[in-house]
């Protein structure tokens, strides 16, 4: 077995960014992916400004911009009264080379990164290889993989990165706790070609719509609008996902004479959890394997990409001779961001959207109006929600 390499479990955005970063340092990589090909589900689609700045090094950003949708503004709205606060990324043009959010499905990025890696003989993709168990010794890590027919195989490397998602087999095998909470409602996501931007006045391409009875989120991609609706977890799935129920809910959001066309639909539980540790010997966690949060604010995938680059920068130094103990700073930095930035902003967004107390709701919305009206507060808010501030704050973490 080849041993002089880093094994990466999971070929999503986090795993492939980690692979591309290590390969750029001349470090051999083996990527184990459970599926037969790169996953292409409609999952995350929002890329924040600093994430685009980071991805420039791989040469993929021009194609992402071409295939995606630039969103210079985004807004909070009241369901009845319309726009409350429209945030403009022009306020942070001096802080980033990409003063906008980019709506581009994550599967586009993973395919671009695979193209970047395809010509590198030191990078190996291993498909139909579900990570099952991790074992370590003084010189390396062994990953047991399960094939679709149930047979087992082994991969050996110096180090291992678990980027295998919220149900991470790597994390479970390493016996790392994953404490947190589960949000009571399900999130139902529907994709439609309906042109909300033509039907709703002053609608930005990303909009969080507050309402004490039923909040929702509208996200536009290059070809579709995605609608996120909170849903009672006790509603039977066959009812929740039925054509009649979905049509009724779409009509409640915006009455339309013609039936809505639905291209994709999915319902999922949402968790707020952070791994007790991101490091176990020669194995490391990144992305959803290390932390999960509700998607309001688009910080999950972005935070995972930030994990991958922080981790691989330090791991490359260890590969070249730095002590492995120096990896502890990765955990201290990125765990702090997950707990104090990503989770808190996502929970705050949810509180704004579903606040039912009239006075508390008015206070939230008035504060948003005041924030967007004040250039200093406006910029500070965007630095925080775009994740630029969290990256700057990391330098103070020893």
C-alpha positions as CSV (number, residue, x, y, z in Angstrom):
1,X,0.0,0.0,0.0
2,X,1.2,3.5,-0.8
3,X,1.7,5.3,2.5
4,X,3.4,8.7,1.7
5,X,0.2,10.7,1.1
6,X,-2.7,12.4,2.8
7,X,-6.0,10.6,2.6
8,X,-9.1,12.8,2.2
9,X,-12.5,11.3,3.0
10,X,-15.2,13.0,1.0
11,X,-15.1,14.7,-2.4
12,X,-17.4,17.6,-1.7
13,X,-16.2,21.3,-1.8
14,X,-14.3,21.0,1.5
15,X,-12.5,17.8,0.5
16,X,-11.6,19.0,-2.9
17,X,-10.4,22.4,-1.8
18,X,-8.2,20.6,0.8
19,X,-6.9,18.3,-2.0
20,X,-6.2,21.2,-4.4
21,X,-4.4,23.1,-1.6
22,X,-2.2,20.1,-0.7
23,X,-1.5,19.2,-4.3
24,X,-0.3,22.8,-4.9
25,X,2.3,22.2,-2.2
26,X,3.5,19.0,-3.9
27,X,1.9,16.7,-1.4
28,X,0.4,13.4,-2.7
29,X,-3.3,13.0,-2.1
30,X,-5.9,10.1,-2.2
31,X,-9.5,11.2,-2.2
32,X,-12.1,8.5,-1.1
33,X,-15.6,9.3,-2.2
34,X,-18.6,7.2,-1.3
35,X,-20.5,7.8,-4.5
36,X,-19.8,6.5,-8.0
37,X,-19.1,10.1,-9.2
38,X,-18.9,13.5,-7.6
39,X,-22.2,14.3,-5.9
40,X,-24.4,16.6,-7.8
41,X,-27.3,17.3,-5.4
42,X,-28.7,20.9,-5.1
43,X,-27.1,21.8,-1.8
44,X,-25.2,24.9,-0.9
45,X,-25.0,27.7,-3.6
46,X,-23.9,30.9,-1.8
47,X,-20.2,31.8,-2.0
48,X,-19.1,34.8,0.2
49,X,-16.5,37.4,-0.9
50,X,-13.5,36.0,1.1
51,X,-14.2,32.5,-0.1
52,X,-14.0,33.7,-3.7
53,X,-10.8,35.5,-2.8
54,X,-9.4,32.2,-1.5
55,X,-10.5,30.2,-4.5
56,X,-8.7,32.4,-6.9
57,X,-5.5,30.5,-6.3
58,X,-7.0,27.5,-8.1
59,X,-8.0,29.4,-11.2
60,X,-11.7,28.5,-10.9
61,X,-13.4,31.8,-10.0
62,X,-13.8,33.2,-13.5
63,X,-15.7,30.1,-14.6
64,X,-17.8,30.2,-11.4
65,X,-18.7,33.8,-12.1
66,X,-19.6,32.9,-15.7
67,X,-21.8,30.0,-14.6
68,X,-23.2,31.6,-11.5
69,X,-25.1,34.7,-10.6
70,X,-23.5,37.8,-9.1
71,X,-25.5,39.2,-6.2
72,X,-24.1,42.7,-5.1
73,X,-27.0,43.2,-2.7
74,X,-29.2,41.1,-0.4
75,X,-32.0,42.0,1.9
76,X,-34.3,41.4,4.9
77,X,-38.0,41.9,4.0
78,X,-41.2,41.9,5.9
79,X,-43.7,39.6,4.3
80,X,-46.4,42.3,4.2
81,X,-44.5,45.5,4.1
82,X,-41.6,44.6,1.7
83,X,-37.9,45.6,2.1
84,X,-36.7,46.4,5.6
85,X,-32.9,46.6,5.0
86,X,-31.0,46.1,1.7
87,X,-27.3,45.4,2.3
88,X,-24.9,46.5,-0.5
89,X,-21.5,44.8,-0.8
90,X,-20.1,48.0,-2.4
91,X,-19.6,49.0,1.3
92,X,-16.8,46.5,1.5
93,X,-15.2,47.0,-1.9
94,X,-12.0,47.9,-0.2
95,X,-11.9,44.7,1.9
96,X,-12.2,42.1,-0.9
97,X,-11.6,41.5,-4.5
98,X,-15.1,40.2,-4.9
99,X,-17.6,42.6,-3.3
100,X,-20.7,40.4,-3.9
101,X,-22.2,37.1,-3.0
102,X,-22.0,34.6,-5.9
103,X,-24.9,32.1,-6.3
104,X,-23.3,29.1,-7.9
105,X,-24.2,25.5,-7.1
106,X,-21.5,23.7,-5.1
107,X,-21.3,20.8,-7.6
108,X,-20.0,23.2,-10.2
109,X,-17.0,24.0,-8.0
110,X,-16.2,20.4,-7.3
111,X,-16.2,19.6,-11.0
112,X,-13.9,22.5,-11.7
113,X,-11.5,21.4,-8.9
114,X,-11.5,17.9,-10.2
115,X,-10.4,19.2,-13.6
116,X,-7.6,21.1,-11.9
117,X,-6.5,17.9,-10.1
118,X,-7.0,15.5,-13.0
119,X,-3.6,16.2,-14.6
120,X,-1.7,15.8,-11.4
121,X,-0.2,12.2,-11.1
122,X,0.2,12.6,-7.3
123,X,-3.7,12.9,-6.9
124,X,-5.9,9.8,-6.9
125,X,-9.6,9.7,-6.9
126,X,-11.2,6.5,-5.5
127,X,-14.9,6.3,-6.0
128,X,-17.4,3.8,-4.6
129,X,-15.3,4.0,-1.4
130,X,-17.3,4.8,1.7
131,X,-15.1,5.6,4.7
132,X,-15.9,3.2,7.5
133,X,-13.2,3.1,10.1
134,X,-9.9,4.9,11.0
135,X,-6.9,3.3,12.7
136,X,-3.7,5.0,13.6
137,X,-0.1,4.1,14.7
138,X,3.1,6.0,15.1
139,X,3.8,6.4,11.4
140,X,0.4,6.8,9.7
141,X,-3.3,6.3,9.4
142,X,-5.3,3.4,7.9
143,X,-8.7,4.0,6.5
144,X,-11.0,1.1,6.0
145,X,-13.3,1.7,3.0
146,X,-16.5,-0.2,2.2
147,X,-17.4,-1.0,-1.4
148,X,-21.0,-1.1,-2.8
149,X,-21.0,-4.9,-2.7
150,X,-20.1,-4.8,1.0
151,X,-16.5,-5.8,0.6
152,X,-13.8,-3.9,2.6
153,X,-10.5,-2.5,1.5
154,X,-7.8,-0.4,3.1
155,X,-6.0,2.9,2.3
156,X,-2.8,4.0,4.0
157,X,-1.4,7.5,4.4
158,X,0.7,9.7,6.7
159,X,-2.4,11.8,7.6
160,X,-6.1,11.8,7.1
161,X,-8.7,14.6,6.7
162,X,-12.3,13.7,7.4
163,X,-14.5,15.9,5.1
164,X,-17.3,13.3,4.9
165,X,-20.2,15.4,6.1
166,X,-22.5,15.7,9.1
167,X,-22.8,11.9,9.5
168,X,-19.0,11.6,9.3
169,X,-17.8,8.0,9.7
170,X,-14.4,9.5,10.4
171,X,-15.6,11.5,13.4
172,X,-17.6,8.5,14.8
173,X,-14.7,6.1,14.3
174,X,-12.4,8.5,16.2
175,X,-15.1,8.7,19.0
176,X,-15.3,12.5,18.9
177,X,-18.4,14.0,20.5
178,X,-20.8,16.1,18.4
179,X,-22.9,18.0,20.9
180,X,-25.5,20.6,20.1
181,X,-29.2,21.0,19.3
182,X,-31.7,20.1,16.6
183,X,-34.0,22.9,15.3
184,X,-37.6,21.8,15.9
185,X,-38.9,22.4,12.4
186,X,-37.8,20.8,9.1
187,X,-36.6,22.9,6.2
188,X,-38.3,22.3,2.9
189,X,-36.4,23.5,-0.1
190,X,-38.1,23.9,-3.5
191,X,-36.6,24.9,-6.8
192,X,-38.7,26.6,-9.5
193,X,-38.1,28.5,-12.8
194,X,-40.8,31.0,-11.7
195,X,-39.4,34.5,-12.1
196,X,-40.0,35.9,-8.5
197,X,-37.8,38.9,-9.5
198,X,-40.4,40.0,-12.0
199,X,-43.4,39.3,-9.7
200,X,-42.2,40.9,-6.4
201,X,-41.2,44.6,-6.4
202,X,-37.7,45.5,-5.3
203,X,-36.7,41.9,-4.7
204,X,-32.9,41.2,-4.5
205,X,-31.5,37.9,-5.6
206,X,-31.1,36.8,-2.0
207,X,-33.9,37.7,0.4
208,X,-34.8,36.7,3.9
209,X,-38.6,37.3,4.5
210,X,-39.7,37.8,8.1
211,X,-43.2,36.9,9.3
212,X,-44.5,35.9,12.7
213,X,-46.6,33.1,11.1
214,X,-44.4,31.7,8.4
215,X,-41.0,33.2,7.4
216,X,-39.2,32.0,4.3
217,X,-36.1,32.6,2.2
218,X,-35.7,33.2,-1.6
219,X,-32.4,32.5,-3.3
220,X,-31.9,33.0,-7.0
221,X,-29.4,31.0,-9.1
222,X,-28.6,31.5,-12.8
223,X,-31.5,29.3,-13.8
224,X,-33.8,28.8,-10.9
225,X,-35.2,30.3,-7.7
226,X,-34.9,28.3,-4.5
227,X,-37.5,28.7,-1.8
228,X,-36.9,27.6,1.7
229,X,-39.9,27.1,4.0
230,X,-39.9,26.0,7.7
231,X,-42.1,22.9,8.0
232,X,-43.7,21.1,11.0
233,X,-41.6,18.0,11.6
234,X,-44.8,16.1,12.6
235,X,-46.3,16.5,9.1
236,X,-46.0,13.1,7.3
237,X,-43.4,13.2,4.6
238,X,-45.7,11.9,1.9
239,X,-48.1,14.8,2.6
240,X,-45.3,17.4,2.9
241,X,-43.8,16.5,-0.4
242,X,-47.0,15.8,-2.3
243,X,-47.8,18.0,-5.4
244,X,-51.0,19.3,-3.8
245,X,-49.4,20.4,-0.5
246,X,-46.4,22.0,-2.3
247,X,-48.6,23.8,-4.7
248,X,-50.8,25.1,-1.8
249,X,-47.7,26.4,0.0
250,X,-46.3,28.0,-3.1
251,X,-49.6,29.8,-3.6
252,X,-49.5,31.1,0.0
253,X,-46.1,32.6,-0.6
254,X,-47.2,34.3,-3.8
255,X,-50.6,33.7,-5.5
256,X,-50.2,32.8,-9.1
257,X,-52.8,32.1,-11.8
258,X,-50.9,29.1,-13.2
259,X,-49.6,26.1,-11.2
260,X,-46.0,26.3,-10.2
261,X,-43.3,24.1,-11.8
262,X,-41.1,22.4,-9.3
263,X,-37.7,21.1,-10.5
264,X,-36.4,19.9,-7.2
265,X,-37.7,19.3,-3.7
266,X,-36.2,18.1,-0.5
267,X,-36.9,18.3,3.2
268,X,-34.2,18.0,5.9
269,X,-33.6,18.3,9.6
270,X,-31.3,21.2,10.7
271,X,-28.8,20.9,13.5
272,X,-26.5,23.3,15.4
273,X,-23.5,21.1,16.4
274,X,-19.7,21.5,16.8
275,X,-17.3,18.6,17.3
276,X,-15.6,18.4,20.7
277,X,-12.2,18.2,18.9
278,X,-11.1,18.7,15.3
279,X,-7.9,16.7,15.8
280,X,-7.2,13.2,16.8
281,X,-3.6,12.2,16.4
282,X,-2.9,12.2,12.6
283,X,-6.6,12.7,11.7
284,X,-8.4,16.0,11.3
285,X,-12.0,17.0,10.7
286,X,-13.2,19.8,8.4
287,X,-16.5,21.2,7.1
288,X,-19.7,19.5,8.2
289,X,-17.8,16.6,9.8
290,X,-16.6,19.2,12.3
291,X,-19.6,21.6,12.5
292,X,-23.1,21.9,11.2
293,X,-25.5,24.9,11.4
294,X,-28.8,26.0,9.9
295,X,-28.3,27.5,6.4
296,X,-29.6,31.0,7.1
297,X,-26.7,33.2,6.0
298,X,-24.9,30.7,3.8
299,X,-22.0,30.1,6.3
300,X,-21.8,26.3,6.3
301,X,-20.0,25.5,3.1
302,X,-18.0,28.8,3.2
303,X,-16.9,28.0,6.7
304,X,-15.9,24.5,5.6
305,X,-13.8,25.9,2.7
306,X,-12.1,28.2,5.2
307,X,-11.5,25.2,7.4
308,X,-9.9,23.3,4.5
309,X,-7.4,26.1,3.6
310,X,-6.5,26.8,7.3
311,X,-6.0,23.1,7.9
312,X,-3.9,22.4,4.8
313,X,-1.7,25.4,5.2
314,X,-0.7,24.1,8.7
315,X,-0.5,20.5,7.5
316,X,1.8,21.4,4.6
317,X,4.1,22.9,7.2
318,X,4.0,19.7,9.3
319,X,4.7,17.6,6.1
320,X,7.8,19.7,5.6
321,X,9.1,19.3,9.1
322,X,7.0,21.4,11.6
323,X,6.0,19.6,14.8
324,X,2.5,18.0,14.5
325,X,1.6,19.8,17.8
326,X,1.4,23.0,15.7
327,X,-1.8,21.6,14.2
328,X,-3.5,22.5,17.5
329,X,-3.9,26.1,16.3
330,X,-6.1,24.9,13.5
331,X,-8.6,23.5,16.0
332,X,-8.4,26.6,18.3
333,X,-9.0,29.0,15.4
334,X,-11.7,27.2,13.4
335,X,-13.6,25.8,16.4
336,X,-13.9,29.4,17.7
337,X,-15.3,30.6,14.4
338,X,-17.9,27.7,14.3
339,X,-19.1,28.5,17.8
340,X,-18.9,32.3,18.0
341,X,-19.5,33.4,14.5
342,X,-21.2,30.8,12.3
343,X,-23.7,29.4,14.8
344,X,-24.5,32.8,16.4
345,X,-25.1,34.5,13.1
346,X,-27.3,31.7,11.8
347,X,-29.3,31.6,15.0
348,X,-29.7,35.4,15.0
349,X,-31.0,35.3,11.4
350,X,-33.6,32.7,12.4
351,X,-34.6,34.8,15.4
352,X,-35.2,37.8,13.1
353,X,-37.2,35.8,10.7
354,X,-39.6,33.9,13.0
355,X,-39.9,36.4,15.9
356,X,-43.5,36.3,17.0
357,X,-43.6,38.9,19.9
358,X,-44.7,42.1,18.2
359,X,-42.4,44.4,20.3
360,X,-39.4,42.2,19.9
361,X,-40.0,41.8,16.2
362,X,-40.3,45.6,15.8
363,X,-37.0,46.1,17.7
364,X,-35.2,43.6,15.4
365,X,-36.5,45.3,12.3
366,X,-35.9,48.8,13.5
367,X,-32.3,47.8,14.3
368,X,-31.8,46.5,10.8
369,X,-33.1,49.7,9.3
370,X,-30.8,51.7,11.5
371,X,-27.8,49.5,10.7
372,X,-28.2,49.8,6.9
373,X,-28.7,53.6,7.2
374,X,-25.4,54.1,9.0
375,X,-22.4,53.6,6.8
376,X,-20.1,52.5,9.6
377,X,-22.6,50.0,11.0
378,X,-23.6,48.9,7.5
379,X,-19.9,48.0,6.6
380,X,-19.3,46.3,10.0
381,X,-22.4,44.2,9.5
382,X,-21.3,43.1,6.0
383,X,-17.8,42.3,7.3
384,X,-19.4,40.0,9.8
385,X,-22.0,38.4,7.6
386,X,-19.6,37.9,4.7
387,X,-17.1,36.2,7.1
388,X,-14.3,38.6,6.5
389,X,-14.2,39.7,10.1
390,X,-14.0,36.1,11.4
391,X,-10.9,35.6,9.2
392,X,-9.3,38.8,10.5
393,X,-10.0,37.8,14.1
394,X,-8.3,34.5,13.7
395,X,-4.9,36.2,13.9
396,X,-5.4,36.9,17.5
397,X,-6.0,33.2,18.3
398,X,-2.7,31.7,19.5
